[in-house]
Amino acid sequence: MAAAGGARGCTSFQRRPGAGPRPPAVPGTRPSVRHGQLLLSSGLPSLDCVLGGGVAVGTLLLLEEDKYGLYSKLLFKYFLAEGVVCGHDLFIASAREHPDNILKELPAPLLDDTHQKELGDEAAAVKSEDFHDSMKIAWRYQNLPKMEASPTTYTKFGHYYDISKKMSPELCQSIKWHSFYLHEELSFEPKMKTCNMNNGYARLLQSIQRIISQEGFDGSDPQKKQRNVLRIGIQSLGSILWGDDICCSDTPEDTHSLTKFLYVLRGLLRKSLSACIITVPAHLIQNKAIMERVTNLSDVVVGLESFIGSERETNPLYKDYHGLVHVHQIPRLNSLICDVSDTKDLAFRLKRKLFTIEFKTSMGHGFSHLWIAHQLNNSF
């Protein structure tokens, strides 16, 4: 790159003639302004804001399921739906629900102006709340441009979805996807056990490694096809359906299968153009040492706490919300340790069409929409 004087003494940078062609951009990704790592959207722009801009390619997002698994399934589908909209390849693994059914239940994207009318009063209510909350922050922020809570205000990185509608079959069929249904996989081939790992985890690792290698996500054959990202989604890992007993006892017989699986999986992700989301029933894992090891082997750890059946369900402070979001760690890439999010007080609400994550202001005036936080962060 060569520097050249611009208008009014400004410095501009021009590409040298012999610098060679730029590498092709990967659809649905953008580089991080913090560390230059390639990011992709989680499918929920407010969650991207909490995670520092999105999910880094080559990392593992661990989602601790809520008690009844209602909201973790929704975020799981958001991640996959974003992959469909961006044209990414998908790998869906489950031991409970068939991947075909998961793909059919993905929420419909809001891609153009015509969908703004479908949001109706919900979008208007979000805008109104944003305005009142912004008045509580600080006077020096009042002249900042207003950010609307509508699909068209964001760029192509990150989309909004209508959870009251299902994604069209034509859109789902437009991308390449792979499935892993444990019950089918176990019935096809005889039992196998690798590195003292249970049969289900060993087969899952074998399938992921095969897809990464055969489809060229490891960069082994760059001329094979256009660069793309593989989104991996694994549902309820660690549950008894996967043949694991860590959710059944405080002293399980098989204490290392899950951690060995995550160790190998993390190595595969680091060496490939892929990203993975895993949901884990953390509230059922009684051995805290196992859960601590699982956390340490993940890059991003987000927990969902539902208000269903708890005292907070009737607490007036949380009357408009359905649960809390706990960001336990975010990745500090190329380092041995992870960062901890500065934002502690996070809550989520589920409306008829919208799912939002909001944060509690330091002034104690309730929760404010993360779109405001995103606006303030981008102003500095």
N, C-alpha and C positions, 0 to 999 in steps of 0.2 A: 504494500500500500504506500502511496506517495502523498505527501501533504502539499497543498497548494493554497495560496492566499485567495480568499473569497471577498465578497462585497463587505465594505466597512471593516476591513481588517479581520474578518472571521476566517477560521481555518476550515477547509474542506478536504476530504480524502477521496482520492481517485485510485481506481484499481490499475496496477501496472499492466502494460500491454502483454507481457509474457507470464503473467501470474497463473494462467490456465483457467479452465472453466470452474465455476462454483459447483459444489456438490448439489444434486437435486434436493429440493425441499421435501420432507416427508409430510404428507397431508395430515391435517389435524394435530400438528405439533408446533411448538415455538420454543426458542431458547430462553432460558431463565436469565433475567437481568442480574440476579445475585451471583450465580456461579456458572452460568453458561451451559448448564446441563439441559438436554432436550426434554421438554415437558409435554405431557398430554393432559387433557381435561378428564376429571373424574366423572363428568356428566352432570355435576352440580356446581355451578359457578361460585356459590357461597362457600362450598367446601374447598374449592380451588384457592379461594382467597385465604382461608385459614392455613392451608398447607404451603403457602408462599408462592402461589401461582399455578399449581397443578401437581400432577404426579410425575415424577421423573422417570424417564425411560430407563429400564434396567433395575427398577426397584420393586419392592414388595409392600403392598398396602394391606395391613391386617385390620379387619373390622370385627370388633367384639360385638357379638349379637346382643340385642335387647332380650328381655326375659321371654317374650313370646315370638321373637323372630320376625315381627311384622315390618319394622322399619329397616332392619339390616337387609332384608330381601329387596326392599325398594331401592336402597343405595346400590346394591349389587346389580340390579337391573339398569339403573342409571349409567353405571360404568360400561355395561355391555351395549346399551342403546347408543351411547356416544361413539362407540367403536363402529356401529353400523352406519351412523350418519357420516362419519369421517372416512368410511371405506376401509377401515382396518380389518385384518383377519381376527377371528375369534376362536378361542378354545374354551369350551364350557364343560366343567366337570362337576358331577354331583352323585351322591349316593342315595338321595331321597327322591328328588324330582327329576324326571327325564329332561335332559338338555333341550330336546325338541319343544317341550312345553314351556320351558323358561324363555326360549327365543320367541315363542308365540305371545308371551305375556309382556313383552317389552313395551314401555310407554311410547306414545306417538310424539314425534318431535314438532316443535313450533319453529318453522323455518322462514316464514314470510309475514308480511303485514296483515294478510287476511286472518291469521291466527290470533292477532291481538284482540279481535272482537270476541273470540271464543273465551278469553280470560274473563271478560265481563267485569263484574263488580270486584272480583278478587284482585285484579291488577290495580284497579282504582284505589282499593283499600290499602294496598301495599304502598302506592305512591303517597297517599295521604299520611300514612304512618311514618314514612321516610321523612316527610316534611316536618312533622311535629317533633320527631326524634332529633333532627338536625338542629332544631332550635335549642336543644338541651346540651349541645356539645361545647362549643366555645364561640365567642363572637367573631374571632378572626377567621373562622371557617365559613361564615355565612355567605361570603361573596363567591365561593367556589361554584362551578357549574353544577347544576342539578343532574343526578343520574337516575334515570327511570328504570323501574323494574319490569322491563319488557324485553322480549327476545331480540328485538332489532338493535338494542343499544350495545350489545356485545358483538365482537368480531366473530369470525368463523371458528375461533378457538373457544370451545364451550358453547353448548346450546341449552335451551329450555325444553321441557317436556310436559305434556298434558297427561297426568296419570289416570285421568278418567277415560282415556282412549288408548287403544292398542295400536302398535306400529303396523303399517300395512304389510301384507305378505310379500308384495313386490319389492319393497325396500329391504326386507330381511333377506330375500333371495338374491339381492344384488351384490352381496359380499360373500367371501369364502369363510366358512366356519367349520370347526371340528368339535366333536362331542366325545365325552367320556362318561358313560353311565356304568357305575361300578358293578351292578348286578349282571349286566350283559357281558362286561369284560371278564368277570370271574367264571362265567359259564362257557366262554369260548376256549380258554386254554387251561391247562393244569396248573395247580397251585405252585407259586414260586416265592422265594424269600431271598432278598438281597441285602447284605450288610446288616443282618439282624433287624431288618425293617419288615413290617407286616405286609401281607400280600397286596392289599389295596393300594398302599402308598407306593410300593415298588412298581406296580403296573402303571400308576398315574405318572410317576417320574419317567418311566420308559416311553410313554405316549408323548409327553411334553418334549422330551429330548428328541424323539423321532420327528415331530412336527417342526421344531426349530431347525433341525439339520436338513430335512428334506425340502423345506420351503425356503431355505436360504436366509433365515433370520439371524443366523450366526455370522453372516458376511462371508461364508466360505465360497460362494459363487456370486459375486456382485453383478455380473452380467446376466444372470439368470432371469431377472425380472425387475420391475421398478421397485425402488425401496418402499417398504411399508412396515407397519408396526403390528405385532401380535399382541392382542389383549387376552390375558388368561384370567378366567374366573373360576374359583373353586368354592363350592358351597358347603358350609357346616363341616369343615375339616376338624377332625378330633372327636367327632361324635361316635356313638356306638355303631352307627350304620357303616362307618369306615373300618370296622373291626378293631377299633381302639377302645381301651377300657379306662382312659384317664378321666372320663366323666362319670364313672361308676363307683370309684373308690378313692379314698385319700392315699392309699398305698397300692396303686395299680401294678400289675405284673409287667406290663409293657410300658415303661416310662420313657423310652428313648426313641421310639419309632417316629413320632411327630417331629421331634427336634432334629433328627437325622434327615427327615424328608425336607424340612425347611432349610437346612444347611446346604443340601445338594441343590435344591431349587434356587436358592439365592445365587449360587455360583452360575447356574444356567442363565439366570436373568442378567447377571452382570456382563456376560459375554454375548448377549444377543440384543436385537432390537425388539424388546418386548417389555411388558409391564403386567403385573399380576395383582389381583384383589382376592383375598381369602377371608371368608367369614368363619369365625370360631365361636362356639358356645362357651365363652369364658366364664359365665356365671355358673356353669355346671362342673368346671374343673376345680376340684377341691384342693388339690395339691398346689400351693402357691409357688413352690419352687419350679414346677413344670411350667406354669404360666409365665413366670419370670424369664425362663429360658426361651420360651416361644416369643416373648416380647423382644428380647435381645437379638433374636435371629430375624426380626422384621425391620424394615426401614421406617415405615409410617404405621403408627398404631392409633386407631380411633375407636373409642368405645361409645355405645349408645345405651342410655338408661331411660327406659320407658316409665311413664307415670302410672301406667295401668296397674291397679291393685296396690298402689303405695299411698302414703299420706299426702304426698305432693299433688296427687290428683285433685284433692279438694282444697289445696292451699290457694288463697286468692292471688298470691304473687305469680303463680303459674297457671292461672285460669285459662289463658289463651294459648297454652303450649302443651305439647304432648310428651316431652322428654328432654333430657340433657345430653349434650355431646361432650365427651371427654377426649381431648387430644393429648395422648400420653407421650408421644414422641414424633418428631419429624426428622427427615434424614439430614445429616451433615455429611455430604458426599465426600469421598476420598479421605475419610477420617475413621478412627476406630470407635468414636462415640457419636451419639445422636443429640440433636437439639431438642429442647422442650419448648412447646409453644408458649408465647407470652400471653395469649388470650386464654383465660381459664374459664370464665363464665359464659358458656355457650348453651343455647337451647334450640330446639327445633319444633316446628309446628307443621301439621299436615292438614291442608285444606282439601277441597273437593278436587282441585286440579293442580295445586302447587304444593311443593315441599320446600321449606326454607329453613336455613340455619341462621340464628341471630345471636348477638353478643350483648352482655350486660355492661352498661357504661359505668365508668368509675365514679360518676356523680350519683349513682344509686337511683336513677329514674327508670328502672326497668330495662327492657331489652331493646336494642336498636338493630336495624337490618344491616347485614354484612355488606350490602351494596354501598352504604355510607363509608364503612371502614375501607372498602376497596377504593372508593373515590379519594379519601384522604391520603391513603398510601401512595397513590399515583400522582399526587400533587407535589411531592417532594423529590 
